[in-house]
Amino acid sequence: MGESSSGGTWRRAGFAGAAIGVLAAGAAAGVAVERLTVGRSVRRKARLALDSAGPYGGLRGTPGRALADDGTVLYYEVDEVDEVDEVGEAGEVGEAGEVGAGDRAEASARLRRLFGRREPAPVTVVFSHGYCLNQDSWHFQRAALRGLVRTVHWDQRSHGRSGQGVTQAGPDAVPVSIDRLGRDLRAVVDAAAPDGPLVLVGHSMGGMTVMAFAEQYPELMRERVAGVAFVGTSSGKLHEVTYGLPVLGVNAVRRILPGVLRTLGAQAELVERGRRATADLFAGLVKKYSFASKDVDPAVARFAERMIESTPIDVVAAFYPAFAEHDKSASLPALRDLPVLALAGDRDLVTPSSHTEAIAALLPDAELVIVPDGGHLVMLEHPEAVTDRLADLLVRAGAVPRPAAAGTEPGES
């Protein structure tokens, strides 16, 4: 007996929703076999357990809002230097409103491990996240630097707690451009860090945002930016990425995908139902294209899955065309005089490490770091490797005192 038209539409939307969700993570196909061999009720219980037990994404700072030049409200949070003396790592205070000696000792240990001295850094580090993620994707780096260095974490337009892009809403909606995101970053900098030296850190789309910012505001770059970190990103030629799939198949998908996305974006409710119905397929694909390690913490994988699956289909559709058009290679030489970190996982299928190597080739003095057994979400998968290299960048940028000389105790002059 043939399926009804409505039933067929729902089922196609389900698989389309899963595919679009995968594209939100930068993938196009593949599935984790183990997801298909465990009962659905068991998987649901496991997800609930991970959601309740996982500590990731729970760090909060002082909230603020910046206004983009098109009226979009951009949400950010600031972690101030020495904030750990007032608020604990999980945002909890004691009965007297103070953190115990254990928290202060832990902060001191982090300071010594990362920088070798006890002095705080007179710099603001601004973290920009990737496509279909949010500011919480920097959880581990935020936890490590918390209270030691002033940091700003913001949600790109239509992501996280930021408002939907004003120019991406309504019948006259226009796709997002990377240049638009660069202007958004300027609005956040003006609101959250209007003066003092800056270090700009960007992952994936966030790295592209930093490139656009550098291209559009060269004077501000010269006057205030002390260093830049590019993590798992690209300066262009993303149309050549195959995601580990046959070239012909990927090219065929690319030809039809913009139109499919526009259509599905107009049927958001139906597609979101489909994504929920195919959640297990989606979770396997997110893991495959986000991480390379076989032993990645299941709670970390679930944390990434929650961030990506929370991105509505119309947001996916509005941002997708920007990546095919993205080309900022010509803007990179302007960073030659700055300390730059170019870091990627060696098995990143979304923005392959060859793209990071291309960035470093245009910046001969950049520190190139390829993390073994690392996927696209390398800052979650190998957090200490990323955090340690960021700490090195801060030292190279002169944002923190250099580590004590041999034979000198940390904190001594």
BAKE-14759 format. One record per residue (C-alpha): x, y, z; residue in one letter. Coordinates in steps of 0.02 Angstrom, whole numbers, padded with zeros to 5 digits, always signed. Layout:
N
XYZa...
***
This chain:
413
+00000+00000+00000m+00075+00169-00054g+00110+00302+00075e+00001+00457+00077s+00064+00620+00004s+00069+00703+00174s+00159+00555+00250g+00289+00557+00112g+00315+00743+00133t+00339+00724+00321w+00464+00582+00298r+00563+00677+00166r+00563+00829+00278a+00629+00720+00419g+00779+00663+00321f+00801+00835+00244a+00800+00908+00418g+00932+00785+00473a+01038+00825+00321a+01023+01012+00351i+01067+00987+00532g+01222+00896+00476v+01266+01037+00357l+01252+01151+00507a+01400+01055+00578a+01484+01064+00409g+01445+00887+00350a+01346+00808+00210a+01337+00622+00247a+01391+00478+00359g+01319+00396+00514v+01381+00321+00676a+01337+00135+00668v+01323+00115+00855e+01175+00234+00856r+01079+00111+00751l+01111-00038+00864t+01044+00029+01027v+00860+00045+01069g+00782+00218+01051r+00721+00225+01231s+00896+00183+01293v+00971+00320+01185r+00842+00445+01246r+00880+00404+01428k+01067+00419+01393a+01043+00591+01316r+00941+00650+01465l+01074+00585+01584a+01212+00674+01489l+01112+00836+01482d+01086+00835+01669s+01262+00781+01716a+01367+00877+01590g+01443+01036+01664p+01481+01111+01495y+01411+01279+01442g+01365+01332+01619g+01490+01473+01639l+01408+01645+01638r+01480+01820+01647g+01417+01997+01658t+01289+02015+01518p+01283+02156+01393g+01204+02200+01228r+01275+02285+01075a+01174+02358+00932l+01229+02311+00756a+01217+02444+00620d+01057+02364+00554d+00974+02363+00725g+01008+02181+00771t+01036+02156+00958v+01198+02060+00992l+01218+01975+01161y+01387+01963+01247y+01459+01921+01417e+01616+01988+01502v+01726+01895+01624d+01831+02022+01718e+02004+01998+01790v+02000+01929+01969d+01815+01890+01952e+01855+01721+02026v+01880+01808+02193d+01694+01850+02192e+01611+01711+02092v+01659+01529+02087g+01698+01429+01931e+01517+01373+01918a+01449+01545+01960g+01412+01498+02142e+01456+01597+02297v+01467+01543+02477g+01349+01593+02616e+01454+01747+02652a+01461+01794+02469g+01641+01740+02451e+01732+01599+02366v+01829+01479+02474g+02017+01468+02480a+02010+01315+02368g+01941+01417+02222d+02073+01552+02244r+02209+01421+02253a+02142+01339+02095e+02145+01507+02004a+02324+01537+02061s+02373+01365+01997a+02296+01403+01828r+02387+01569+01822l+02555+01489+01860r+02528+01348+01736r+02476+01463+01593l+02584+01617+01621f+02713+01581+01755g+02674+01740+01855r+02531+01803+01962r+02500+01970+01875e+02337+01988+01778p+02341+02025+01591a+02300+02204+01537p+02208+02148+01381v+02034+02098+01325t+02020+01934+01230v+01867+01930+01117v+01805+01756+01068f+01700+01733+00909s+01614+01565+00884h+01573+01462+00729g+01421+01425+00622y+01275+01349+00717c+01368+01357+00883l+01367+01492+01017n+01484+01573+01143q+01480+01417+01252d+01584+01324+01122s+01734+01406+01206w+01689+01328+01374h+01859+01254+01416f+01959+01406+01364q+01841+01517+01461r+01859+01410+01616a+02049+01413+01603a+02064+01602+01580l+01920+01646+01697r+01972+01780+01821g+02149+01787+01749l+02119+01883+01588v+01976+01997+01538r+01874+01904+01407t+01721+01942+01301v+01613+01801+01232h+01475+01847+01110w+01339+01759+01011d+01340+01795+00825q+01176+01862+00755r+01034+01736+00754s+01138+01620+00866h+01129+01588+01052g+01052+01734+01147r+01077+01863+01010s+00928+01925+00912g+00883+01864+00739q+00969+01969+00607g+00851+02111+00565v+00900+02106+00382t+00876+01917+00379q+00694+01926+00435a+00534+01951+00336g+00491+01938+00151p+00637+02051+00101d+00765+01949+00197a+00941+01945+00129v+01075+01813+00164p+01209+01851+00291v+01379+01903+00226s+01546+01880+00312i+01572+02069+00296d+01411+02093+00395r+01483+01984+00533l+01641+02088+00535g+01536+02243+00567r+01444+02150+00705d+01610+02113+00789l+01651+02298+00783r+01487+02337+00872a+01530+02212+01009v+01706+02281+01029v+01640+02459+01041d+01515+02407+01175a+01614+02281+01277a+01795+02337+01254a+01797+02518+01196p+01979+02546+01245d+02138+02451+01283g+02230+02313+01187p+02134+02171+01108l+02170+01992+01060v+02043+01924+00935l+02006+01737+00933v+01893+01656+00804g+01840+01477+00768h+01777+01427+00595s+01649+01561+00546m+01714+01663+00693g+01887+01664+00613g+01810+01728+00452m+01723+01862+00555t+01893+01917+00622v+01963+01924+00445m+01820+02036+00389a+01846+02146+00542f+02032+02163+00500a+01992+02208+00320e+01861+02338+00364q+01948+02421+00513y+02135+02428+00475p+02163+02581+00586e+02085+02498+00737l+02189+02343+00701m+02349+02446+00701r+02305+02544+00857e+02228+02414+00971r+02245+02233+00914v+02392+02146+00997a+02366+01972+00927g+02249+01859+00828v+02207+01673+00841a+02126+01576+00699f+02058+01407+00753v+01992+01282+00625g+01949+01415+00497t+01978+01463+00316s+02020+01617+00214s+01928+01552+00061g+01904+01411-00067k+01777+01323+00040l+01693+01265-00120h+01837+01142-00137e+01802+01054+00029v+01729+00879+00003t+01696+00830+00185y+01779+00663+00149g+01650+00621+00016l+01659+00590-00173p+01688+00753-00265v+01551+00727-00394l+01419+00696-00261g+01470+00848-00159v+01468+00961-00312n+01295+00899-00359a+01231+00938-00184v+01309+01112-00189r+01218+01154-00350r+01046+01121-00277i+01076+01158-00094l+01045+01347-00091p+00873+01323-00169g+00832+01177-00054v+00883+01279+00097l+00772+01425+00045r+00625+01307+00024t+00653+01219+00189l+00683+01385+00277g+00506+01433+00230a+00441+01271+00309q+00540+01283+00470a+00412+01201+00583e+00396+01047+00472l+00584+01029+00455v+00615+01048+00642e+00491+00906+00672r+00590+00802+00551g+00754+00842+00637r+00682+00785+00803r+00617+00624+00725a+00789+00582+00656t+00886+00638+00810a+00992+00480+00820d+01052+00496+00640l+01089+00679+00673f+01188+00642+00831a+01298+00515+00743g+01335+00636+00603l+01376+00779+00720v+01500+00669+00811k+01580+00609+00648k+01606+00783+00579y+01646+00874+00741s+01772+00757+00821f+01911+00642+00764a+01954+00555+00929s+01872+00388+00962k+01872+00419+01149d+01795+00593+01152v+01694+00621+01311d+01512+00573+01273p+01454+00724+01374a+01561+00839+01266v+01490+00760+01108a+01313+00783+01174r+01353+00964+01221f+01407+00999+01041a+01253+00910+00975e+01138+01019+01083r+01219+01180+01020m+01206+01129+00838i+01030+01057+00846e+00967+01218+00928s+01002+01317+00769t+00838+01342+00673p+00833+01292+00490i+00798+01469+00432d+00960+01526+00517v+01055+01385+00431v+00981+01444+00265a+01022+01628+00295a+01207+01595+00332f+01250+01455+00212y+01279+01559+00052p+01410+01665+00140a+01536+01523+00144f+01540+01493-00043a+01572+01679-00068e+01700+01696+00072h+01874+01749+00014d+01982+01851+00132k+02155+01792+00080s+02197+01967+00018a+02162+02040+00190s+02281+01926+00285l+02446+02014+00243p+02384+02161+00347a+02415+02047+00499l+02599+02018+00458r+02660+02129+00600d+02550+02047+00731l+02577+01888+00832p+02460+01761+00752v+02411+01585+00800l+02345+01472+00661a+02280+01309+00736l+02178+01163+00670a+02145+00979+00698g+02237+00865+00579d+02076+00771+00538r+01957+00918+00520d+01835+00872+00381l+01745+01039+00382v+01887+01165+00368t+02035+01050+00330p+02203+01087+00407s+02268+01130+00233s+02163+01290+00246h+02250+01335+00409t+02418+01298+00328e+02369+01417+00186a+02334+01554+00314i+02504+01525+00395a+02589+01530+00224a+02526+01708+00202l+02589+01752+00376l+02766+01684+00389p+02786+01734+00571d+02624+01650+00625a+02634+01501+00742e+02561+01353+00646l+02492+01216+00758v+02411+01057+00689i+02335+00958+00831v+02350+00768+00809p+02188+00670+00811d+02088+00832+00807g+01924+00867+00720g+01829+01026+00682h+01781+01064+00862l+01962+01048+00918v+01939+01173+01061m+01815+01051+01141l+01904+00892+01090e+02081+00942+01142h+02050+01091+01256p+02219+01100+01340e+02312+01100+01175a+02209+01249+01117v+02214+01340+01284t+02402+01321+01302d+02432+01391+01128r+02316+01538+01166l+02416+01572+01324a+02576+01570+01220d+02495+01694+01100l+02454+01811+01244l+02635+01805+01299v+02698+01836+01122r+02577+01981+01106a+02649+02060+01263g+02479+02050+01345a+02548+01957+01496v+02721+01954+01576p+02839+01825+01504r+02863+01669+01610p+02993+01681+01747a+03171+01647+01695a+03250+01482+01742a+03285+01476+01927g+03159+01613+01966t+03002+01572+02064e+02835+01618+01985p+02782+01792+02042g+02961+01852+02072e+03033+01998+01973s
***
